[in-house]
Amino acid sequence: MSNRPSPVLIHLSFRTASTAVFVVFTARLAAKSIRELRARGIVGTLKDLYNFSVRKFFRFMMTLPGISEKVNAELNKTLTRMEEDMVPRGPGIKRYLELPREGWTDEQVMSELHELANMKHSRWEEGKVSGAVYHGGEDILKLQTEAYGMFSVANQLHPDVFPGVRKMEAEVVAMVLRMYNAPESGVGTSTSGGTESLLMACLAAKMKGRYEKGITEPEIVAPVTIHAGFDKAAYYFGIKLRHVPLDPVTYEVDLNAVNRLVNSNTVLIAGSAPNFPHGVIDDIEGLSKIALKHNIPLHVDACLGSFVVPFMEIVYNEIDPTVTVPLFDFRVKGVTSISCDTHKYGFAPKGSSVIMYRDAKLRRYQYFLATDWSGGVYASPTMAGSRPGALMAGCWASLMRIGENGYIESCRNIVSAARRIRLAIQNEFRSIYVLGQPIGSVVAFSSDSLNVYDIADLLLKKGWHLSALQNPAAIHIACTRLTVTSAAELVSDLREVVAQVEENTTAGEKTQQGDTAMLYGVAGSISTNGVVDELAIGFLDNLYKV
Ligand SMILES: *Cc1c(COP(=O)(O)O)cnc(C)c1O
């Protein structure tokens, strides 16, 4: 007798298997839909669907003959203008498109470098640029350059060859852990900047979720104001980022919404101290309660807070004891990781940040190992393989040179400057208002009656490079050591500019739209939003045009 199953049996078992697959598939889909519904509510889900369809519709419209030619013509005009702005060309401009056959002399190289350094640029030196250059003092630059020079051959990939750099990196991480009140178990690594620190925090959380909870469709819950580095992490690592809306009055994260958005796939909750757009510190203690309740890691993005936010308690005790600085660091039980940019208010050279963890177990998930590689046993703590030791030397030198009292003094000056701007806007202006109650280095403002981007464009004419924000439309300044002395000038320029926009608005005149107003006009409209992608891609392409 044959022990093969009859065709009928095979058919039946096939049916059972496919039914099982179907059931599992449907159950997954249902679970997913329920998660979405719970996260966004019925109205929210319908709104999302509506916006999605309208966007799709307009993107489709733009591909239609007749319309697409018009859109492309306009687009190309803007792209060409942007290229002319970014890529200098003309008879006076020398371009080098291949290696010089014979190497130049030192003098030739230096002379060309001087020309490159002196190309026409936004004048950060006058303290009129938001963020970007945080210290800019000649003294510290000189010291950093010397430190670079001594270690320009160094590579952190080879601690045996460069033991001094390994020691400096470990010490920088230890000092920053101390500033953020890490427990004994606290650990960290240095990275190339804030974005890499965020990427590492997200990767570690994703891997923890996978190995400890078996999560295969990881999600992160973070306020809409969280840095775009989280979107980048989501894009790179296949994570879904669920944005939490803000309270429309306080501009603080809506904790009820966080509760709705957290589900069994959540691998990380995140908040900022403070956030980039509005400079508001999220309710980290509130987020911590939710994180602890669900046993989910909590990241605090203090990339911007860096070497200002840890000293704000001391500074506010002096300048205004009525202000309580909320807790944001490892003293809050649920906080499992914190990112801090040494290259922002730590005044280290660009390309430097620290990612910290409450314990070594979580840090281990960001490590990369290839122990059976034919090139040898390979292990690397962060994204890069080779890492520039010169930058670490520059960072260590800056921290040691400035010291705790130096940072407290810079915190006092920077926070006081931002406070002067904030109080002036709150007390002296009727048509613009500050978003939330920022107590750190950043002040964002908006307007209900005026186009705030027109204000940004007119300020630009006076040499001010502030940052444009959207959703809601606003602009902000991140005060630095360089803007401390120009805060009063900003307020008086703002007075003039706002008066001018008010006048134009009352007169019903269409202000000649500047670049900011134009770009965000296009970005803010659901019908033209697709065009912004093309502009952004054009911008990136321009970076590599010679
Ligand atoms: C600047 C910043 C970052 C990271 O920026 P990098 O440019 O990569 O250093 C992250 N979060 C916040 C809040 C920031 O302001």
The ligand as an SDF file (V2000), in Angstrom:
LIG
                    3D

 15 15  0  0  0  0  0  0  0  0999 V2000
   20.8770   70.4310   15.3650 C   0  0  0  0  0  0  0  0  0  0  0  0
   19.9340   69.4780   15.9160 C   0  0  0  0  0  0  0  0  0  0  0  0
   20.0720   68.0950   15.7040 C   0  0  0  0  0  0  0  0  0  0  0  0
   21.1200   67.4320   14.8650 C   0  0  0  0  0  0  0  0  0  0  0  0
   21.6980   68.1860   13.8970 O   0  0  0  0  0  0  0  0  0  0  0  0
   23.0820   67.9210   13.1680 P   0  0  0  0  0  0  0  0  0  0  0  0
   23.0290   68.9800   12.1270 O   0  0  0  0  0  0  0  0  0  0  0  0
   23.0780   66.5710   12.5960 O   0  0  0  0  0  0  0  0  0  0  0  0
   24.1550   68.1080   14.1690 O   0  0  0  0  0  0  0  0  0  0  0  0
   19.1770   67.2720   16.3320 C   0  0  0  0  0  0  0  0  0  0  0  0
   18.2010   67.7590   17.0980 N   0  0  0  0  0  0  0  0  0  0  0  0
   18.0300   69.0760   17.3210 C   0  0  0  0  0  0  0  0  0  0  0  0
   16.9320   69.5440   18.2240 C   0  0  0  0  0  0  0  0  0  0  0  0
   18.8820   69.9810   16.7210 C   0  0  0  0  0  0  0  0  0  0  0  0
   18.6980   71.2910   16.9090 O   0  0  0  0  0  0  0  0  0  0  0  0
  1  2  1  0
  2  3  1  0
  2 14  2  0
  3  4  1  0
  3 10  2  0
  4  5  1  0
  5  6  1  0
  6  7  2  0
  6  8  1  0
  6  9  1  0
 10 11  1  0
 11 12  2  0
 12 13  1  0
 12 14  1  0
 14 15  1  0
M  END
$$$$
